[in-house]
Amino acid sequence: MTNWLSNETALLAAWIVALVSSLTVLFIGEILGQTPCNLCWFQRAFMFPLAVVLGLGLWRQDQSIGYYGIALALIGGAIALWHLGLYIGVIPERIQPCTATGPSCTDENQIVVGVPIPLLSLLAFGLIAALLATSIKETST
Amino acid sequence: MTRKPVIVAILGVALAVFAAAVWYASRPAP
């Protein structure tokens, strides 16, 4: 890895992605009134703590926060990948954890500004994981 | 290491944009 992206800049960028993602899903869910589906809730459960712990890691100048953050990002990314598989039809719908009474995981409500929410989620978690991996890699060298 | 004012500034801008978006989305219809 070249030095065009320092470890602190990578950590800062990862925090910004997590912060923007968290505020955006809060806006979509709570202000625009689009009730999150079950899988969306699981992804929220991993994105919200990222915005908090990465911010605290930056504040306390703790580079090792990348190790904790990357675990959250990879698990959240795995859920987003599963959600995206359901959305595009690769994974059969009968195993999706969305009940008939709750909001659907796969209908047209899952599109924001023309982009599916699971895809946005996967991109955000993937970007955070890559940035945190960069910060860890540079710390250990 | 990132200076704390930078962190506070980014957090402030993000929350300000969020508050503005909430105000815009919840304004009464004309």
Backbone of each chain as nested JSON, in Angstrom:
{
  "chains": [
    {"id": "A", "residues": [
      {"number": 1, "name": "MET", "atoms": {"N": [0.845, -1.199, 0.0], "CA": [0.0, 0.0, 0.0], "C": [0.873, 1.239, 0.0]}},
      {"number": 2, "name": "THR", "atoms": {"N": [0.594, 2.103, -0.909], "CA": [1.369, 3.338, -0.938], "C": [0.892, 4.272, 0.173]}},
      {"number": 3, "name": "ASN", "atoms": {"N": [1.585, 5.361, 0.34], "CA": [1.276, 6.248, 1.452], "C": [0.323, 7.367, 1.08]}},
      {"number": 4, "name": "TRP", "atoms": {"N": [-0.378, 7.23, -0.039], "CA": [-1.295, 8.306, -0.435], "C": [-2.462, 8.414, 0.548]}},
      {"number": 5, "name": "LEU", "atoms": {"N": [-2.685, 7.333, 1.271], "CA": [-3.763, 7.361, 2.262], "C": [-3.185, 6.949, 3.609]}},
      {"number": 6, "name": "SER", "atoms": {"N": [-3.001, 7.905, 4.496], "CA": [-2.4, 7.588, 5.79], "C": [-3.4, 6.849, 6.663]}},
      {"number": 7, "name": "ASN", "atoms": {"N": [-2.896, 6.218, 7.733], "CA": [-3.784, 5.436, 8.598], "C": [-4.841, 6.307, 9.262]}},
      {"number": 8, "name": "GLU", "atoms": {"N": [-4.445, 7.518, 9.664], "CA": [-5.426, 8.379, 10.326], "C": [-6.468, 8.898, 9.336]}},
      {"number": 9, "name": "THR", "atoms": {"N": [-6.029, 9.173, 8.113], "CA": [-6.991, 9.632, 7.107], "C": [-7.973, 8.519, 6.763]}},
      {"number": 10, "name": "ALA", "atoms": {"N": [-7.477, 7.285, 6.672], "CA": [-8.346, 6.148, 6.377], "C": [-9.378, 5.966, 7.485]}},
      {"number": 11, "name": "LEU", "atoms": {"N": [-8.925, 6.099, 8.735], "CA": [-9.841, 5.958, 9.871], "C": [-10.881, 7.079, 9.866]}},
      {"number": 12, "name": "LEU", "atoms": {"N": [-10.425, 8.285, 9.571], "CA": [-11.342, 9.424, 9.508], "C": [-12.379, 9.221, 8.405]}},
      {"number": 13, "name": "ALA", "atoms": {"N": [-11.911, 8.747, 7.24], "CA": [-12.83, 8.52, 6.121], "C": [-13.848, 7.442, 6.467]}},
      {"number": 14, "name": "ALA", "atoms": {"N": [-13.389, 6.36, 7.127], "CA": [-14.305, 5.283, 7.515], "C": [-15.368, 5.811, 8.478]}},
      {"number": 15, "name": "TRP", "atoms": {"N": [-14.94, 6.666, 9.411], "CA": [-15.9, 7.241, 10.363], "C": [-16.927, 8.116, 9.634]}},
      {"number": 16, "name": "ILE", "atoms": {"N": [-16.465, 8.902, 8.677], "CA": [-17.386, 9.775, 7.935], "C": [-18.415, 8.932, 7.172]}},
      {"number": 17, "name": "VAL", "atoms": {"N": [-17.95, 7.842, 6.545], "CA": [-18.881, 6.962, 5.821], "C": [-19.932, 6.395, 6.781]}},
      {"number": 18, "name": "ALA", "atoms": {"N": [-19.47, 5.931, 7.955], "CA": [-20.397, 5.354, 8.941], "C": [-21.367, 6.418, 9.457]}},
      {"number": 19, "name": "LEU", "atoms": {"N": [-20.852, 7.627, 9.688], "CA": [-21.697, 8.712, 10.206], "C": [-22.763, 9.112, 9.187]}},
      {"number": 20, "name": "VAL", "atoms": {"N": [-22.343, 9.302, 7.94], "CA": [-23.288, 9.695, 6.892], "C": [-24.318, 8.588, 6.672]}},
      {"number": 21, "name": "SER", "atoms": {"N": [-23.851, 7.323, 6.661], "CA": [-24.774, 6.197, 6.473], "C": [-25.808, 6.138, 7.586]}},
      {"number": 22, "name": "SER", "atoms": {"N": [-25.348, 6.299, 8.835], "CA": [-26.26, 6.214, 9.981], "C": [-27.304, 7.322, 9.926]}},
      {"number": 23, "name": "LEU", "atoms": {"N": [-26.862, 8.551, 9.646], "CA": [-27.815, 9.664, 9.599], "C": [-28.782, 9.498, 8.424]}},
      {"number": 24, "name": "THR", "atoms": {"N": [-28.271, 8.958, 7.313], "CA": [-29.135, 8.773, 6.146], "C": [-30.22, 7.734, 6.417]}},
      {"number": 25, "name": "VAL", "atoms": {"N": [-29.847, 6.605, 7.03], "CA": [-30.878, 5.59, 7.289], "C": [-31.872, 6.083, 8.349]}},
      {"number": 26, "name": "LEU", "atoms": {"N": [-31.391, 6.89, 9.294], "CA": [-32.323, 7.477, 10.265], "C": [-33.308, 8.398, 9.548]}},
      {"number": 27, "name": "PHE", "atoms": {"N": [-32.803, 9.159, 8.589], "CA": [-33.667, 10.078, 7.843], "C": [-34.697, 9.302, 7.018]}},
      {"number": 28, "name": "ILE", "atoms": {"N": [-34.22, 8.277, 6.301], "CA": [-35.135, 7.486, 5.471], "C": [-36.181, 6.779, 6.333]}},
      {"number": 29, "name": "GLY", "atoms": {"N": [-35.711, 6.214, 7.458], "CA": [-36.613, 5.4, 8.276], "C": [-37.538, 6.215, 9.158]}},
      {"number": 30, "name": "GLU", "atoms": {"N": [-36.988, 7.241, 9.815], "CA": [-37.775, 7.935, 10.836], "C": [-38.441, 9.199, 10.309]}},
      {"number": 31, "name": "ILE", "atoms": {"N": [-37.862, 9.862, 9.341], "CA": [-38.426, 11.118, 8.844], "C": [-39.285, 10.868, 7.609]}},
      {"number": 32, "name": "LEU", "atoms": {"N": [-38.743, 10.114, 6.647], "CA": [-39.525, 9.807, 5.456], "C": [-40.547, 8.709, 5.735]}},
      {"number": 33, "name": "GLY", "atoms": {"N": [-40.425, 8.046, 6.872], "CA": [-41.438, 7.09, 7.292], "C": [-41.393, 5.753, 6.595]}},
      {"number": 34, "name": "GLN", "atoms": {"N": [-40.221, 5.384, 6.057], "CA": [-40.094, 4.085, 5.396], "C": [-39.626, 3.062, 6.416]}},
      {"number": 35, "name": "THR", "atoms": {"N": [-40.568, 2.278, 6.914], "CA": [-40.266, 1.347, 8.004], "C": [-39.194, 0.346, 7.589]}},
      {"number": 36, "name": "PRO", "atoms": {"N": [-38.139, 0.195, 8.393], "CA": [-37.069, -0.747, 8.027], "C": [-37.555, -2.193, 8.106]}},
      {"number": 37, "name": "CYS", "atoms": {"N": [-37.126, -3.001, 7.131], "CA": [-37.44, -4.43, 7.19], "C": [-36.5, -5.101, 8.197]}},
      {"number": 38, "name": "ASN", "atoms": {"N": [-36.732, -6.388, 8.462], "CA": [-35.917, -7.091, 9.462], "C": [-34.426, -7.07, 9.114]}},
      {"number": 39, "name": "LEU", "atoms": {"N": [-34.12, -7.352, 7.838], "CA": [-32.712, -7.363, 7.449], "C": [-32.105, -5.972, 7.556]}},
      {"number": 40, "name": "CYS", "atoms": {"N": [-32.913, -4.937, 7.26], "CA": [-32.413, -3.567, 7.41], "C": [-32.056, -3.286, 8.86]}},
      {"number": 41, "name": "TRP", "atoms": {"N": [-32.874, -3.817, 9.787], "CA": [-32.597, -3.619, 11.206], "C": [-31.276, -4.267, 11.602]}},
      {"number": 42, "name": "PHE", "atoms": {"N": [-31.015, -5.477, 11.08], "CA": [-29.748, -6.131, 11.404], "C": [-28.568, -5.316, 10.883]}},
      {"number": 43, "name": "GLN", "atoms": {"N": [-28.732, -4.727, 9.689], "CA": [-27.645, -3.905, 9.147], "C": [-27.477, -2.618, 9.959]}},
      {"number": 44, "name": "ARG", "atoms": {"N": [-28.618, -2.043, 10.396], "CA": [-28.533, -0.873, 11.279], "C": [-27.761, -1.205, 12.551]}},
      {"number": 45, "name": "ALA", "atoms": {"N": [-28.01, -2.422, 13.064], "CA": [-27.394, -2.814, 14.335], "C": [-25.876, -2.847, 14.239]}},
      {"number": 46, "name": "PHE", "atoms": {"N": [-25.337, -2.973, 13.019], "CA": [-23.886, -2.971, 12.869], "C": [-23.36, -1.631, 12.37]}},
      {"number": 47, "name": "MET", "atoms": {"N": [-24.211, -0.821, 11.733], "CA": [-23.743, 0.473, 11.24], "C": [-23.733, 1.53, 12.348]}},
      {"number": 48, "name": "PHE", "atoms": {"N": [-24.766, 1.558, 13.173], "CA": [-24.832, 2.586, 14.221], "C": [-23.634, 2.536, 15.171]}},
      {"number": 49, "name": "PRO", "atoms": {"N": [-23.278, 1.34, 15.704], "CA": [-22.103, 1.312, 16.58], "C": [-20.818, 1.716, 15.883]}},
      {"number": 50, "name": "LEU", "atoms": {"N": [-20.721, 1.47, 14.556], "CA": [-19.519, 1.902, 13.835], "C": [-19.358, 3.414, 13.915]}},
      {"number": 51, "name": "ALA", "atoms": {"N": [-20.47, 4.147, 13.737], "CA": [-20.395, 5.605, 13.795], "C": [-19.922, 6.074, 15.173]}},
      {"number": 52, "name": "VAL", "atoms": {"N": [-20.272, 5.327, 16.212], "CA": [-19.898, 5.723, 17.573], "C": [-18.455, 5.319, 17.887]}},
      {"number": 53, "name": "VAL", "atoms": {"N": [-18.131, 4.04, 17.662], "CA": [-16.815, 3.571, 18.115], "C": [-15.681, 4.136, 17.257]}},
      {"number": 54, "name": "LEU", "atoms": {"N": [-15.918, 4.328, 15.956], "CA": [-14.852, 4.916, 15.128], "C": [-14.618, 6.366, 15.517]}},
      {"number": 55, "name": "GLY", "atoms": {"N": [-15.708, 7.086, 15.849], "CA": [-15.563, 8.466, 16.321], "C": [-14.794, 8.526, 17.633]}},
      {"number": 56, "name": "LEU", "atoms": {"N": [-15.108, 7.609, 18.546], "CA": [-14.392, 7.571, 19.825], "C": [-12.925, 7.195, 19.63]}},
      {"number": 57, "name": "GLY", "atoms": {"N": [-12.674, 6.271, 18.707], "CA": [-11.295, 5.878, 18.42], "C": [-10.478, 7.036, 17.877]}},
      {"number": 58, "name": "LEU", "atoms": {"N": [-11.104, 7.828, 16.996], "CA": [-10.429, 9.016, 16.472], "C": [-10.166, 10.021, 17.588]}},
      {"number": 59, "name": "TRP", "atoms": {"N": [-11.184, 10.219, 18.429], "CA": [-11.084, 11.209, 19.502], "C": [-9.962, 10.846, 20.484]}},
      {"number": 60, "name": "ARG", "atoms": {"N": [-9.892, 9.543, 20.827], "CA": [-8.901, 9.094, 21.812], "C": [-7.587, 8.691, 21.151]}},
      {"number": 61, "name": "GLN", "atoms": {"N": [-7.485, 8.9, 19.848], "CA": [-6.266, 8.598, 19.09], "C": [-5.867, 7.134, 19.271]}},
      {"number": 62, "name": "ASP", "atoms": {"N": [-6.845, 6.258, 19.185], "CA": [-6.642, 4.827, 19.373], "C": [-6.716, 4.123, 18.018]}},
      {"number": 63, "name": "GLN", "atoms": {"N": [-5.555, 3.885, 17.423], "CA": [-5.521, 3.272, 16.086], "C": [-6.065, 1.848, 16.096]}},
      {"number": 64, "name": "SER", "atoms": {"N": [-6.025, 1.183, 17.266], "CA": [-6.474, -0.205, 17.305], "C": [-7.983, -0.33, 17.14]}},
      {"number": 65, "name": "ILE", "atoms": {"N": [-8.689, 0.801, 17.104], "CA": [-10.135, 0.742, 16.905], "C": [-10.467, 0.086, 15.565]}},
      {"number": 66, "name": "GLY", "atoms": {"N": [-9.516, 0.135, 14.631], "CA": [-9.733, -0.494, 13.328], "C": [-10.015, -1.982, 13.445]}},
      {"number": 67, "name": "TYR", "atoms": {"N": [-9.37, -2.634, 14.415], "CA": [-9.573, -4.071, 14.594], "C": [-11.017, -4.37, 15.012]}},
      {"number": 68, "name": "TYR", "atoms": {"N": [-11.545, -3.543, 15.911], "CA": [-12.919, -3.762, 16.376], "C": [-13.916, -3.358, 15.301]}},
      {"number": 69, "name": "GLY", "atoms": {"N": [-13.604, -2.254, 14.631], "CA": [-14.521, -1.753, 13.618], "C": [-14.641, -2.681, 12.423]}},
      {"number": 70, "name": "ILE", "atoms": {"N": [-13.514, -3.295, 12.039], "CA": [-13.553, -4.128, 10.832], "C": [-14.416, -5.364, 11.062]}},
      {"number": 71, "name": "ALA", "atoms": {"N": [-14.479, -5.847, 12.314], "CA": [-15.352, -6.993, 12.617], "C": [-16.817, -6.601, 12.41]}},
      {"number": 72, "name": "LEU", "atoms": {"N": [-17.186, -5.43, 12.929], "CA": [-18.559, -4.96, 12.747], "C": [-18.872, -4.762, 11.26]}},
      {"number": 73, "name": "ALA", "atoms": {"N": [-17.917, -4.169, 10.525], "CA": [-18.153, -3.87, 9.113], "C": [-18.295, -5.148, 8.291]}},
      {"number": 74, "name": "LEU", "atoms": {"N": [-17.495, -6.161, 8.598], "CA": [-17.566, -7.399, 7.817], "C": [-18.868, -8.152, 8.087]}},
      {"number": 75, "name": "ILE", "atoms": {"N": [-19.319, -8.167, 9.338], "CA": [-20.584, -8.844, 9.648], "C": [-21.743, -8.085, 8.997]}},
      {"number": 76, "name": "GLY", "atoms": {"N": [-21.718, -6.762, 9.127], "CA": [-22.76, -5.957, 8.48], "C": [-22.752, -6.139, 6.969]}},
      {"number": 77, "name": "GLY", "atoms": {"N": [-21.558, -6.217, 6.397], "CA": [-21.443, -6.425, 4.953], "C": [-21.986, -7.774, 4.527]}},
      {"number": 78, "name": "ALA", "atoms": {"N": [-21.774, -8.798, 5.373], "CA": [-22.295, -10.131, 5.063], "C": [-23.826, -10.116, 5.043]}},
      {"number": 79, "name": "ILE", "atoms": {"N": [-24.428, -9.4, 6.003], "CA": [-25.891, -9.297, 6.032], "C": [-26.386, -8.531, 4.801]}},
      {"number": 80, "name": "ALA", "atoms": {"N": [-25.658, -7.47, 4.44], "CA": [-26.04, -6.693, 3.262], "C": [-25.944, -7.537, 1.992]}},
      {"number": 81, "name": "LEU", "atoms": {"N": [-24.923, -8.411, 1.942], "CA": [-24.761, -9.288, 0.773], "C": [-25.922, -10.269, 0.67]}},
      {"number": 82, "name": "TRP", "atoms": {"N": [-26.315, -10.807, 1.811], "CA": [-27.469, -11.711, 1.848], "C": [-28.732, -10.972, 1.402]}},
      {"number": 83, "name": "HIS", "atoms": {"N": [-28.906, -9.752, 1.923], "CA": [-30.071, -8.944, 1.563], "C": [-30.083, -8.662, 0.058]}},
      {"number": 84, "name": "LEU", "atoms": {"N": [-28.894, -8.344, -0.486], "CA": [-28.814, -8.058, -1.916], "C": [-29.131, -9.303, -2.731]}},
      {"number": 85, "name": "GLY", "atoms": {"N": [-28.672, -10.479, -2.237], "CA": [-28.987, -11.739, -2.911], "C": [-30.473, -12.001, -2.958]}},
      {"number": 86, "name": "LEU", "atoms": {"N": [-31.162, -11.699, -1.859], "CA": [-32.62, -11.829, -1.832], "C": [-33.259, -10.851, -2.807]}},
      {"number": 87, "name": "TYR", "atoms": {"N": [-32.712, -9.637, -2.825], "CA": [-33.322, -8.576, -3.632], "C": [-33.24, -8.901, -5.121]}},
      {"number": 88, "name": "ILE", "atoms": {"N": [-32.084, -9.382, -5.559], "CA": [-31.932, -9.643, -6.99], "C": [-32.38, -11.049, -7.359]}},
      {"number": 89, "name": "GLY", "atoms": {"N": [-32.778, -11.852, -6.351], "CA": [-33.391, -13.14, -6.641], "C": [-32.429, -14.31, -6.678]}},
      {"number": 90, "name": "VAL", "atoms": {"N": [-31.183, -14.126, -6.281], "CA": [-30.223, -15.226, -6.257], "C": [-30.539, -16.19, -5.116]}},
      {"number": 91, "name": "ILE", "atoms": {"N": [-30.998, -15.631, -3.997], "CA": [-31.345, -16.436, -2.829], "C": [-32.863, -16.615, -2.808]}},
      {"number": 92, "name": "PRO", "atoms": {"N": [-33.353, -17.857, -2.609], "CA": [-34.801, -18.078, -2.639], "C": [-35.533, -17.316, -1.531]}},
      {"number": 93, "name": "GLU", "atoms": {"N": [-36.691, -16.795, -1.863], "CA": [-37.402, -15.919, -0.942], "C": [-37.926, -16.642, 0.295]}},
      {"number": 94, "name": "ARG", "atoms": {"N": [-38.038, -17.966, 0.218], "CA": [-38.651, -18.664, 1.35], "C": [-37.777, -18.634, 2.595]}},
      {"number": 95, "name": "ILE", "atoms": {"N": [-36.48, -18.331, 2.454], "CA": [-35.645, -18.294, 3.656], "C": [-35.395, -16.867, 4.132]}},
      {"number": 96, "name": "GLN", "atoms": {"N": [-36.078, -15.893, 3.538], "CA": [-35.851, -14.539, 4.018], "C": [-36.585, -14.331, 5.34]}},
      {"number": 97, "name": "PRO", "atoms": {"N": [-35.961, -13.593, 6.263], "CA": [-36.535, -13.45, 7.605], "C": [-37.566, -12.336, 7.694]}},
      {"number": 98, "name": "CYS", "atoms": {"N": [-38.247, -12.011, 6.61], "CA": [-39.225, -10.933, 6.627], "C": [-40.616, -11.549, 6.605]}},
      {"number": 99, "name": "THR", "atoms": {"N": [-41.396, -11.271, 7.625], "CA": [-42.706, -11.897, 7.751], "C": [-43.74, -11.18, 6.893]}},
      {"number": 100, "name": "ALA", "atoms": {"N": [-44.874, -11.806, 6.748], "CA": [-45.936, -11.218, 5.938], "C": [-46.501, -9.96, 6.584]}},
      {"number": 101, "name": "THR", "atoms": {"N": [-46.361, -9.864, 7.909], "CA": [-46.938, -8.706, 8.604], "C": [-45.995, -7.512, 8.622]}},
      {"number": 102, "name": "GLY", "atoms": {"N": [-44.704, -7.747, 8.425], "CA": [-43.747, -6.651, 8.466], "C": [-43.458, -6.112, 7.078]}},
      {"number": 103, "name": "PRO", "atoms": {"N": [-42.615, -5.072, 7.002], "CA": [-42.245, -4.54, 5.69], "C": [-41.411, -5.54, 4.894]}},
      {"number": 104, "name": "SER", "atoms": {"N": [-41.615, -5.547, 3.584], "CA": [-40.908, -6.494, 2.727], "C": [-39.432, -6.134, 2.619]}},
      {"number": 105, "name": "CYS", "atoms": {"N": [-38.612, -7.188, 2.436], "CA": [-37.177, -6.968, 2.242], "C": [-36.85, -6.74, 0.771]}},
      {"number": 106, "name": "THR", "atoms": {"N": [-37.81, -6.983, -0.106], "CA": [-37.443, -7.049, -1.522], "C": [-38.317, -6.222, -2.457]}},
      {"number": 107, "name": "ASP", "atoms": {"N": [-39.31, -5.514, -1.938], "CA": [-40.203, -4.815, -2.878], "C": [-39.625, -3.465, -3.3]}},
      {"number": 108, "name": "GLU", "atoms": {"N": [-40.456, -2.66, -3.99], "CA": [-39.95, -1.398, -4.553], "C": [-39.62, -0.364, -3.48]}},
      {"number": 109, "name": "ASN", "atoms": {"N": [-40.046, -0.625, -2.221], "CA": [-39.662, 0.277, -1.141], "C": [-38.166, 0.234, -0.859]}},
      {"number": 110, "name": "GLN", "atoms": {"N": [-37.503, -0.781, -1.413], "CA": [-36.069, -0.936, -1.161], "C": [-35.215, -0.106, -2.113]}},
      {"number": 111, "name": "ILE", "atoms": {"N": [-35.84, 0.8, -2.851], "CA": [-35.084, 1.627, -3.791], "C": [-35.108, 3.077, -3.313]}},
      {"number": 112, "name": "VAL", "atoms": {"N": [-33.921, 3.685, -3.229], "CA": [-33.799, 5.098, -2.867], "C": [-32.992, 5.776, -3.962]}},
      {"number": 113, "name": "VAL", "atoms": {"N": [-33.528, 6.85, -4.504], "CA": [-32.953, 7.582, -5.646], "C": [-32.446, 6.63, -6.733]}},
      {"number": 114, "name": "GLY", "atoms": {"N": [-33.248, 5.613, -7.009], "CA": [-32.948, 4.711, -8.111], "C": [-31.958, 3.607, -7.793]}},
      {"number": 115, "name": "VAL", "atoms": {"N": [-31.446, 3.577, -6.569], "CA": [-30.458, 2.56, -6.192], "C": [-31.046, 1.702, -5.083]}},
      {"number": 116, "name": "PRO", "atoms": {"N": [-30.913, 0.35, -5.185], "CA": [-31.438, -0.499, -4.112], "C": [-30.699, -0.253, -2.792]}},
      {"number": 117, "name": "ILE", "atoms": {"N": [-31.446, -0.182, -1.701], "CA": [-30.843, 0.041, -0.385], "C": [-29.813, -1.041, -0.032]}},
      {"number": 118, "name": "PRO", "atoms": {"N": [-30.075, -2.343, -0.308], "CA": [-29.061, -3.347, 0.033], "C": [-27.723, -3.101, -0.664]}},
      {"number": 119, "name": "LEU", "atoms": {"N": [-27.783, -2.586, -1.907], "CA": [-26.539, -2.303, -2.629], "C": [-25.791, -1.145, -1.975]}},
      {"number": 120, "name": "LEU", "atoms": {"N": [-26.525, -0.092, -1.605], "CA": [-25.903, 1.036, -0.904], "C": [-25.255, 0.562, 0.398]}},
      {"number": 121, "name": "SER", "atoms": {"N": [-25.987, -0.305, 1.112], "CA": [-25.49, -0.823, 2.38], "C": [-24.208, -1.628, 2.184]}},
      {"number": 122, "name": "LEU", "atoms": {"N": [-24.213, -2.49, 1.17], "CA": [-23.024, -3.309, 0.89], "C": [-21.836, -2.429, 0.526]}},
      {"number": 123, "name": "LEU", "atoms": {"N": [-22.07, -1.404, -0.289], "CA": [-20.992, -0.494, -0.672], "C": [-20.433, 0.23, 0.558]}},
      {"number": 124, "name": "ALA", "atoms": {"N": [-21.326, 0.682, 1.443], "CA": [-20.884, 1.411, 2.636], "C": [-20.062, 0.508, 3.554]}},
      {"number": 125, "name": "PHE", "atoms": {"N": [-20.577, -0.706, 3.84], "CA": [-19.84, -1.622, 4.715], "C": [-18.51, -2.029, 4.075]}},
      {"number": 126, "name": "GLY", "atoms": {"N": [-18.529, -2.268, 2.768], "CA": [-17.3, -2.653, 2.074], "C": [-16.26, -1.549, 2.109]}},
      {"number": 127, "name": "LEU", "atoms": {"N": [-16.723, -0.313, 1.893], "CA": [-15.799, 0.826, 1.921], "C": [-15.204, 1.01, 3.312]}},
      {"number": 128, "name": "ILE", "atoms": {"N": [-16.05, 0.89, 4.333], "CA": [-15.568, 1.032, 5.715], "C": [-14.549, -0.064, 6.025]}},
      {"number": 129, "name": "ALA", "atoms": {"N": [-14.864, -1.304, 5.639], "CA": [-13.943, -2.418, 5.914], "C": [-12.61, -2.198, 5.211]}},
      {"number": 130, "name": "ALA", "atoms": {"N": [-12.649, -1.735, 3.957], "CA": [-11.405, -1.512, 3.213], "C": [-10.574, -0.396, 3.845]}},
      {"number": 131, "name": "LEU", "atoms": {"N": [-11.238, 0.681, 4.242], "CA": [-10.524, 1.795, 4.864], "C": [-9.915, 1.382, 6.21]}},
      {"number": 132, "name": "LEU", "atoms": {"N": [-10.68, 0.608, 6.988], "CA": [-10.156, 0.166, 8.283], "C": [-8.997, -0.81, 8.098]}},
      {"number": 133, "name": "ALA", "atoms": {"N": [-9.098, -1.664, 7.062], "CA": [-7.984, -2.575, 6.774], "C": [-6.735, -1.775, 6.427]}},
      {"number": 134, "name": "THR", "atoms": {"N": [-6.909, -0.693, 5.709], "CA": [-5.772, 0.172, 5.385], "C": [-5.158, 0.761, 6.644]}},
      {"number": 135, "name": "SER", "atoms": {"N": [-6.002, 1.205, 7.557], "CA": [-5.478, 1.821, 8.78], "C": [-4.751, 0.787, 9.634]}},
      {"number": 136, "name": "ILE", "atoms": {"N": [-5.254, -0.445, 9.671], "CA": [-4.593, -1.503, 10.441], "C": [-3.253, -1.866, 9.807]}},
      {"number": 137, "name": "LYS", "atoms": {"N": [-3.26, -1.998, 8.484], "CA": [-2.056, -2.418, 7.779], "C": [-0.917, -1.428, 7.996]}},
      {"number": 138, "name": "GLU", "atoms": {"N": [-1.254, -0.149, 7.921], "CA": [-0.202, 0.849, 8.087], "C": [0.246, 0.949, 9.532]}},
      {"number": 139, "name": "THR", "atoms": {"N": [-0.645, 0.609, 10.469], "CA": [-0.269, 0.67, 11.875], "C": [0.774, -0.386, 12.198]}},
      {"number": 140, "name": "SER", "atoms": {"N": [0.64, -1.589, 11.574], "CA": [1.492, -2.702, 11.943], "C": [2.84, -2.656, 11.242]}},
      {"number": 141, "name": "THR", "atoms": {"N": [3.045, -1.753, 10.314], "CA": [4.33, -1.708, 9.615], "C": [5.228, -0.632, 10.197]}}
    ]},
    {"id": "B", "residues": [
      {"number": 1, "name": "MET", "atoms": {"N": [-2.0, 12.609, 14.006], "CA": [-3.349, 12.123, 14.349], "C": [-4.342, 13.257, 14.159]}},
      {"number": 2, "name": "THR", "atoms": {"N": [-5.547, 12.873, 13.778], "CA": [-6.566, 13.877, 13.513], "C": [-6.79, 14.773, 14.727]}},
      {"number": 3, "name": "ARG", "atoms": {"N": [-6.825, 16.073, 14.496], "CA": [-7.059, 16.986, 15.608], "C": [-8.535, 16.978, 15.992]}},
      {"number": 4, "name": "LYS", "atoms": {"N": [-8.765, 17.157, 17.276], "CA": [-10.132, 17.063, 17.774], "C": [-11.069, 18.106, 17.172]}},
      {"number": 5, "name": "PRO", "atoms": {"N": [-10.609, 19.344, 16.917], "CA": [-11.517, 20.299, 16.255], "C": [-12.012, 19.812, 14.901]}},
      {"number": 6, "name": "VAL", "atoms": {"N": [-11.186, 19.042, 14.197], "CA": [-11.618, 18.497, 12.906], "C": [-12.782, 17.534, 13.121]}},
      {"number": 7, "name": "ILE", "atoms": {"N": [-12.672, 16.677, 14.137], "CA": [-13.729, 15.715, 14.442], "C": [-15.011, 16.453, 14.837]}},
      {"number": 8, "name": "VAL", "atoms": {"N": [-14.858, 17.455, 15.683], "CA": [-16.033, 18.22, 16.122], "C": [-16.671, 18.937, 14.937]}},
      {"number": 9, "name": "ALA", "atoms": {"N": [-15.84, 19.502, 14.052], "CA": [-16.368, 20.224, 12.891], "C": [-17.144, 19.289, 11.965]}},
      {"number": 10, "name": "ILE", "atoms": {"N": [-16.588, 18.102, 11.694], "CA": [-17.27, 17.141, 10.817], "C": [-18.595, 16.703, 11.441]}},
      {"number": 11, "name": "LEU", "atoms": {"N": [-18.554, 16.407, 12.749], "CA": [-19.777, 15.997, 13.443], "C": [-20.809, 17.12, 13.41]}},
      {"number": 12, "name": "GLY", "atoms": {"N": [-20.347, 18.35, 13.613], "CA": [-21.263, 19.488, 13.588], "C": [-21.91, 19.687, 12.231]}},
      {"number": 13, "name": "VAL", "atoms": {"N": [-21.1, 19.587, 11.177], "CA": [-21.642, 19.755, 9.824], "C": [-22.649, 18.653, 9.518]}},
      {"number": 14, "name": "ALA", "atoms": {"N": [-22.292, 17.399, 9.879], "CA": [-23.185, 16.273, 9.599], "C": [-24.525, 16.443, 10.324]}},
      {"number": 15, "name": "LEU", "atoms": {"N": [-24.463, 16.839, 11.597], "CA": [-25.705, 17.01, 12.358], "C": [-26.507, 18.209, 11.847]}},
      {"number": 16, "name": "ALA", "atoms": {"N": [-25.801, 19.259, 11.414], "CA": [-26.5, 20.426, 10.881], "C": [-27.229, 20.075, 9.58]}},
      {"number": 17, "name": "VAL", "atoms": {"N": [-26.552, 19.326, 8.717], "CA": [-27.201, 18.899, 7.465], "C": [-28.403, 18.017, 7.781]}},
      {"number": 18, "name": "PHE", "atoms": {"N": [-28.236, 17.113, 8.761], "CA": [-29.342, 16.229, 9.149], "C": [-30.523, 17.048, 9.672]}},
      {"number": 19, "name": "ALA", "atoms": {"N": [-30.226, 18.032, 10.542], "CA": [-31.299, 18.862, 11.09], "C": [-31.996, 19.652, 9.989]}},
      {"number": 20, "name": "ALA", "atoms": {"N": [-31.21, 20.159, 9.033], "CA": [-31.803, 20.905, 7.924], "C": [-32.698, 19.998, 7.075]}},
      {"number": 21, "name": "ALA", "atoms": {"N": [-32.245, 18.762, 6.845], "CA": [-33.035, 17.81, 6.058], "C": [-34.329, 17.458, 6.779]}},
      {"number": 22, "name": "VAL", "atoms": {"N": [-34.244, 17.288, 8.099], "CA": [-35.452, 16.991, 8.885], "C": [-36.424, 18.165, 8.812]}},
      {"number": 23, "name": "TRP", "atoms": {"N": [-35.895, 19.376, 8.948], "CA": [-36.762, 20.562, 8.861], "C": [-37.408, 20.66, 7.484]}},
      {"number": 24, "name": "TYR", "atoms": {"N": [-36.624, 20.409, 6.444], "CA": [-37.14, 20.53, 5.071], "C": [-38.222, 19.478, 4.8]}},
      {"number": 25, "name": "ALA", "atoms": {"N": [-37.971, 18.238, 5.28], "CA": [-38.915, 17.163, 5.001], "C": [-40.204, 17.303, 5.81]}},
      {"number": 26, "name": "SER", "atoms": {"N": [-40.137, 17.979, 6.942], "CA": [-41.321, 18.031, 7.816], "C": [-42.005, 19.394, 7.783]}},
      {"number": 27, "name": "ARG", "atoms": {"N": [-41.615, 20.242, 6.822], "CA": [-42.266, 21.553, 6.734], "C": [-43.69, 21.356, 6.224]}},
      {"number": 28, "name": "PRO", "atoms": {"N": [-44.614, 22.213, 6.619], "CA": [-45.998, 22.066, 6.169], "C": [-46.146, 22.285, 4.682]}},
      {"number": 29, "name": "ALA", "atoms": {"N": [-47.014, 21.51, 4.083], "CA": [-47.239, 21.631, 2.635], "C": [-47.924, 22.957, 2.319]}},
      {"number": 30, "name": "PRO", "atoms": {"N": [-47.569, 23.61, 1.205], "CA": [-48.196, 24.886, 0.881], "C": [-49.657, 24.72, 0.485]}}
    ]}
  ]
}
